[in-house]
Amino acid sequence: MWCQRLAWLLRGRRGSAGRRWPWLPRGPGPVLAVPARCHPTAPASPCCAWQLHQDHLELRYGSTVMRLDFVWLRDHCRSASCYNAKTSQRSLDTASVDLAIQPQAVRVDETTLFLTWPDGHVTRYGLEWLARNSYEGQKQQVMHPRILWNAEIYQQAQVPSIDCRSFLETDEGLKEFLQNFLLYGIAFVENVPPTKEDTEILAKRISIIRETIYGRMWYFTSDFSRGDTAYTKLALDRHTDTTYFQEPCGIQVFHCLKHEGTGGRTLLVDGFHAAEQVLHQAPEHFELLAKVPLKHEYVENVGGCHNHMIGVGPVLNIYPWNNELYLIRYNNYDR
C-alpha cells in the first residue's frame, strides 16, 4: 500500500526527454470538469489560469504550467493540523489520503490557491510556493549554482583566501569562505597554526566531523602505515576520495603541517567542468557515465587495520528531475 501511495505521489515526475518513469503507474486520462479560467490579478502579478481534471489540477502561473495531482496537493497541505511549522515536519498521515480524492471547491486570488476537500478541510497554497516546489518548477531550478573552472578561469577569478582569524571569529569571514566553496568547490584558509587540534577547530567551524575508518581527524604521510597509495611516495593522479563509502564525503579538509624535501604538490581539478565538456562534446558518453554503476573497493590488511569496503554507483550522479550533476564518484585506484 505504501509503495502504491508513494508511486502516486511521484507519478507526475518525467525524465529529461519528457518520458514518464517506467516503474510508475499511469493514471487515467484527464477529464475536463471545469473550464479553464483566468483570474484577475494585481498589475505586478503574473496571470494565473487553472483547469480542473479528474485526478489533477493544471495551473498556469507566469511562464510555469504545473500539473498538480490531488493526492500530492492534499499531502502537501501546510495547515496547522497537517504540518508542524515549529519542526518543519509533516503531521498528516499520507496513508490516510484517499487516492481518489478530489477538491469540492477551487479558488485562486492574486497570491494564493484555495482548495476545499470533501471533509471540509481548506488548504491554502502560495502560488510562488507551488511554482518553486512543483515538479515543473523543480525542473527549472538549479539546486546548487556553481562556477565551472579550469586553471585559466580560476586564476583570472583571483578568488581570495580567508585569514584564519577572520574565518573563526567573524560571520563575514565564514560567509566568504562558504561562498567560495559552494561556487568553486574549493576554498582556502591561511595562517592556520600547524597542529591537528587547530585544524579540528577550523573543521568544526564548517560542519560536524564525520567518523571514518581512519578516525575523525588523522595524520598521513608516506610511511605506508595504512593500505592506501596516499601513504606512499607515489604521485596521485586525479580522483575523488572515499568512493568506496555508501555516501562519499562531501567536504574534505587538508592541512599540510610539515614539509621537508621535494614533491607533495596538490593537483586540483573541477570535475563538474570536465563533465560539462563531456556533455557538450559526447552526450552519449555523459549518459553512459551517469547510468552505468561502477564498484569501488578498499581492501586493507596492514598492521592491525583490516578493512574491506565497497561502494557502488555511477561516475556522474544527477538529479533525475532536472539532470543537474551533484556528485562525482571516480577513483581509478579503487576500481
N, C-alpha and C positions, 0 to 999 in steps of 0.2 A: 504493500500500500504506500509506504514512504517513497519507494522508488517511483511509483506511478505519480505521486504528487510532485516530487522534485522534477520529474520529467515534464510535467505540465507547466511548472513554473519556468522551465528553461526552454519551452518549445518555441518561443519566439526568436531564439538565437539563430543566426545564419552565418555561414562561413564567408570568407573574403570574396568568393565568386557568387554569392547570393544563394548558395546551396544550403538546404536545411540539413542539420546534423543527422546522419543516417540512423543513429540509435534512439532518436526521439520520436514519439508518435505524432502522426499528423492529425490535426484537429479537423472538424467538419468545415466545409467551405463557408465563407462569410454569407450571411443572410441579412439583407438590409432591413433594419427595423424602424429606423428614424431617419428622415432625410438629413443630409449634411446642412449644418447651419453655421454661419459666420456671425459671431457675436461682436457687438461694438466694443472697442477697447479705447483706452486713453491714447492720445495722439502719439506719445513716445513708445507705446507698447506694440509689439507685432500682432498682426491679425491672427485670431485663433478660430479654427473651424474644427468641428468634430462630427464623426459619423459612427453610429452605433451598429454593431454586427452581432451575430448570435453569441459569440464567445469572446469578443474583444471590442475595445473602443479604439477607433482610429482618430488620432488627434494631431492636427497640424498647428504648430506653434512656431512662428517665424519661418525659418527655412527647414525646420525639422518635422518630418512626418513620423509619428510614433504609432506603433501597433501595441496596445496595452491590453494584455489578457485580463479578464475579470478576476481570475484567481490570483494573478500577480498583483493586481490593484488592491484586492482585499487583504492579501498577505502583507502588503507594504503600507498598510494604514498606520499613521503616526499619531493617532488619538491617544489620550491618557490611558485608556483601557487596553490598548493593543501594543503600546510601546512605552518603555520606561526611559524617559528623557534623561534621568539622572545617571543611568548606567549605559545609555545608548544601546540598549538591548531590547529585542522583541519580546513582548509578553503574550502575544496571540499564539495559540497552538495551531500551527499550519495544518496539522492533520484534521482539524475540526472544520476547515473551509470546504464547503460543498463544491465539488469540481464542476458542477453545472450552474454555479452562482451567476446571477445577472443583477445589475442595479435596477431598482424600481424607478429612480429618477436621476437625471443628469443635468447639471447646471454649471456654466462657466462664466466667470466675470473677468475683469482685466488681468488678474494675477492668479486666480485660483480655480481649480476644478473641484466641484462638489458632487459626490455620489451618495445616494441613499440606498441602502441594501434592504433585502426583504424583511429583516428583523427590525428595521427602523434605524439601525446604526448609520450615522453620517460620517463619511470620510472626506477630509479636505486635503488636497494636494496642491502645493505651489507649482505653477506652470514651469518656472525656472528649475525647480527641483526635479520635475518629471523630465525636462529636457536633458538634464545632466545625468539622471540615473536610469533612464530607459535604455533598452538595448541599442536603439538607433543613436541616442545621444552618446553612449559609451563608445560606439564605433568612431565617432568624430573627435573624441578626446584623446590626448596623449597623456598617459599615466605618469611618465617620468620625462619631462623635457630635458634634452641633452644637447651639448655642443660636441659634434664629432670632430676629431682632430687627427692629424699626423704630426710629424716633428716640426714641419714648417708652420703649420697653423698654430700649434701650441706655443712655439717660440714667439710668433708675432703677437699672440694674445697677451703675453707678458703677465701671466697670472701670478699675483704676488703670494709669497709665503707669509704665514702668520707668526708673529712673535709669540713664544710660549706664554709669557706673562699675560699678554692681551688675550690669548686663547683661553687661559684658565680663569682669568679674573673679570673679563668683560663679556657681556652678551654680544657686543658688536664683533669682537674677535671670533667668538664661536660661530656667529652667524656668517661671517665672511668665509670661514673655513668650510662650513657646511654647504654654502652656495657653490664654492669652488668644487667641492667633492661631488655634489649632486649633478652639476653641469658637465664636468670633465671626467669624473670617475676617479680622479686622483687629487690630492691636496697635500700641502707640506706645512709643517710647523718647525720653526727654527729655535735654536738656543735652548733645547730641552736638555737638562742635566743627563749625562750618560750613565744612568742606572736603570735597572729593571723596575725599581719602585717608582721612579719618576715617570717612566713610560706607562706604567699601570695607571697612575693618576691621570695622565693625559687620555688614555684609552677610555677610562670611566667617564670622562667629560663628554665623550661622544655617545656611548651606549653601554649596555651591560656587556660583560666579557663572557664569551661562550666557552664552556668546558669542552676539551677535545682529548684525543688520545695522547697528546703532548702535554696536557695540562691547560691551565688558563693563560699563564704567561710563561715563556720559556726562552732559554738561550739556545742558539745553534751556531756551530762553526764547523770547519772541515776536519772533524775528528772521527767521523763515522760512528758516533755514539748512538745513532738511530739508523734504521734501514731505509734511508732515503738519499737520493742523489744530491739533495740540498746540503747534506752533511759531508760531501766530498769536495775535492778541489776542481771538479769538472764544471765547465761553464753550463749554465742552464739556458735553454732556448725559450721562446715564447710559450706560455702556458697559463692556465688558471689553476689555483690551488684547491685542495680538498674536493676534487671531482668525485672521489670515492665515498663521500658523505651522501646520505639521502638528500640532504639540503646543504649544498656548498656554502661556505662562509660568505657573507655579503660584504663585510668590511674587514680588511686586514691592516694591522699597524706594524710597520717595520722601523726599527731604530738601530742604527749602527753605533754600538757602544765603544768599539775599539777597532782600529785598522792598522795592521803592520804589513809591510811588503807591497806587492803589486796585485792588480786584479780586483775583483769584487765589484765591478761596475754593475749598475742596475739597468735593465732593459725594460722600458715601459711601452706598451702598445695599446692603442684604443681598438679593442676587438669589435666594438659597435661600428666604428668607421670601416674596418675591414669587411664586416658583414654587409654594410651598405654598398660597398664596391661589388661584392659578390651578387647582391640582389639586382644591381643595375646591369652588370656585365654577363651574368649567367644565372638568371632567375630559377632555372631548373635545378641548379646546384644548391641554391639557397633553400629551395623546397625540400631537397634531399636531406640537407643538414638539419632542417627543422623537423623532419618526420622520423628519420631512422635513429633508433636509440643505440648508444654505444655503452659498453660496460667498461668502467674504470675501476681498477683494483689496486689495493695497497696490501702487500704481503710483507710482514716484518718478523724476522727472527734474529734479533741482535741482542746479546746480553740477556737481560731479564724482560725484554719487550717482545711480546708475541701478539701480533695483531693481524687480522685478515678482514679487510673491509671492502665492500663492493657497492658502487653507486651506478645506477643505470639511467640514462636519459639522452636526449638528442644534444648535439653540439649547440644548436641555436634553439632557445626556448622563447616562444612568442605567446602573447595573449591571443586567444582564438577569436575574440570579438573585434579586434582592430588590427591584428597582425603586427603588433608592436613588440619588438625584441626587448626582453627584460633580463635574460641570463645567458651567459656563455659557459658551457661546460666542456673544456678541452685541455687535456694534458697527455701528450704523446708518450711521456714516460710511464704513465699508469694504465695504458691500454693493453 
